[in-house]
Amino acid sequence: MTGVLPGADLTGLPAHVRRLLESGPDLPLRHRMPRPSATARRSAVLVLFGEGPRGADVLLIEKSPRLRTHAGQPAFPGGGADPGEDYPVATALREAQEEAGVDPAGVRVLATLPELFLGPSDNLVVPVVAWWDDPTEAVVGDPREVARVARVPLAELTDPANRFRVRHPSGYVGPAFGVAGMVVWGFTAGLLDAVLEAAGLARPWDAGDVRPLEVTGTQPAAAPGSLDEGGDEDAAAPMVADPAPDGGPARTVPPR
């Protein structure tokens, strides 16, 4: 079910989180997602808002540079569901604890957003929205998978100076954020872009500023991807692809 979870406690939430919950079922993704396949693997990510030392923020991780896929890429905490798990909420909370040291007892789970199908990697991803009532120190859980953890202020994400688009060698062009010493792109940037708009926080920015991924520091060998470490998912399609600035449609999958 998409939307606010039954019995969710909405008291004391800031206005931007309330706006997201109200408009979440109609998340403003700019491109239609393909239909999920019958074999799609169930995955979840945790979109964890809080109030940090520098104001309202959201939790992101940066994947280890030693991973076989998506090395060094920023992401929401998340991953595939375990057998028998209460998916997607338990999946998102478990992954956030394993990757970023988030204590589930201090997290108030609020809602689920529309599921997103990443065709080439055959992943069906459900974003789970939560509020960090009792924040613990954000720490790297498994250094083999995660290089760093960051509570990124929403003010930095919405600052037009930190917004641009990136072009992958495959032809993919999509939104990106330059925050916390990271270049956030692909699946994570597409979801962030939609979430900020739904929360009423988006500000105008220069969509004509398109930068090659090699210049921004993102590893050029990694195509826009999903969130699993296993499989051949470097060829996964991004969640949102913008039209290429030269007028042709952006490819979302590298040529085979």
Stockholm file with secondary structure:
# STOCKHOLM 1.0

chainA/1-256         MTGVLPGADLTGLPAHVRRLLESGPDLPLRHRMPRPSATARRSAVLVLFGEGPRGADVLLIEKSPRLRTHAGQPAFPGGGADPGEDYPVATALREAQEEAGVDPAGVRVLATLPELFLGPSDNLVVPVVAWWDDPTEAVVGDPREVARVARVPLAELTDPANRFRVRHPSGYVGPAFGVAGMVVWGFTAGLLDAVLEAAGLARPWDAGDVRPLEVTGTQPAAAPGSLDEGGDEDAAAPMVADPAPDGGPARTVPPR
#=GR chainA/1-256 SS CCEECTTCCCTTCCHHHHHHHHHGGGCCCSSCCCCCCTTCEEEEEEEEEEEETTEEEEEEEEECTTCSSSTTCEECSEEECCTTCCTTHHHHHHHHHHHHCCCGGGEEEEEECCCEEETTTTEEEEEEEEEESSCCCCCCSCTTTEEEEEEEEHHHHHCGGGEEEEECTTSCEEEEEEETTEEECHHHHHHHHHHHHHTTCCCCCCTTCEEEHHHHTSCTTCCSCCSCSSSSGGGCCCSCCCCCTTSSCCCSSCCC
#=GC SS_cons         CCEECTTCCCTTCCHHHHHHHHHGGGCCCSSCCCCCCTTCEEEEEEEEEEEETTEEEEEEEEECTTCSSSTTCEECSEEECCTTCCTTHHHHHHHHHHHHCCCGGGEEEEEECCCEEETTTTEEEEEEEEEESSCCCCCCSCTTTEEEEEEEEHHHHHCGGGEEEEECTTSCEEEEEEETTEEECHHHHHHHHHHHHHTTCCCCCCTTCEEEHHHHTSCTTCCSCCSCSSSSGGGCCCSCCCCCTTSSCCCSSCCC
//
